[in-house]
Amino acid sequence: MKYVVSVSLGSSTRDHRVRMELLGEEYLIERIGMDGDMVKLRETIRRLDGKADAIGLGGITGLFPVGGKTYVLRSARPLLKTTRYTPLVDGTGWKKVLERQVILDLDREGILPLRGKKALLTVAFDRYSMAQAFAELDCNLSFGDLVFSFGIPVLIRGFATFHWLIRTLAPAVCMLPFTWLYPTGKREEMVEDAKKFARYYQEADIIAGDYLYIQRFMPDDLRGKIIITNTVTPQNVADLKARGVKTLVTTTPNLGGRSFGSNLIQAVTVAYLGKSPETITDEEYITVTEKLGFKPRIEHLNDPAHEGHE
């Protein structure tokens, strides 16, 4: 049996474990939250090194591919070198390829028309390929990186402006402590003043990005909205339904009742291939994801034309 684990800096309240068969082989897949404890995170990863088949680093992203150049978050660099024997990935390799493909396929295959809609990406610095996909679909794009990361009430409008700004600021941003950029532990569960930035949510047809950022200033009324994210628990889904969300899409699949983070899904593909992550190509990630049957989760929560899951 293969063992794949995400060791996350985030809250342990979002932990989950599932046993499943993939292509004739048993897998034990789980997520373990460290509640913001960096020392415990390192110790847990070291303890699992050589025991797990692949480890995902959750709650913090270390690598940021932006238009052909990859930036590295200085404070996360040591974490990416914690293991000696077991491959350690932060989800970037999988996310860079598959999130873009999911967005384009939803529209191209007529599953969920997205072209030309107004889309708000809460924080897109670590989701550049997703932003590219929306731009290819001629979406009216707004980026909340300044709002959701730094509390600066200014949206970045348009992909070209976003690209220029990110390329300009990325070297400086990557020097900041990760705690300035990511909510961790109990902070990640906090929902701040829902009225503060409600107008940004209301003007969008699509709200996309990491769920913890989406949740951060989420207003009570989200009627008719499409949410595109990755990691959600059953409670998160119930909350979105109660707020009137029309459709929920997670770019990662539903495994055992919840959607795991991209770091864990990348770790599963790495474990299946049995290769060093540095040697895995974009095409291999696409092929293995298809072979494993990992498809995006699409759930129509308040859509009279649909019921339940697809």
PyMOL commands that set and color helices and strands:
alter all, ss='L'
color gray80, all
select helices_A, chain A and resi 12-14+38-48+74-76+79-81+92-108+128-136+145-150+159-173+178-181+185-189+198-202+211-216+234-242+262-273+277-279+282-291
alter helices_A, ss='H'
color red, helices_A
select strands_A, chain A and resi 2-8+16-22+25-33+54-58+63-66+69-72+88-89+118-121+140-143+156-157+206-208+226-229+247-250+254-255+258-259+297-300+308-309
alter strands_A, ss='S'
color yellow, strands_A
deselect
rebuild
show_as cartoon
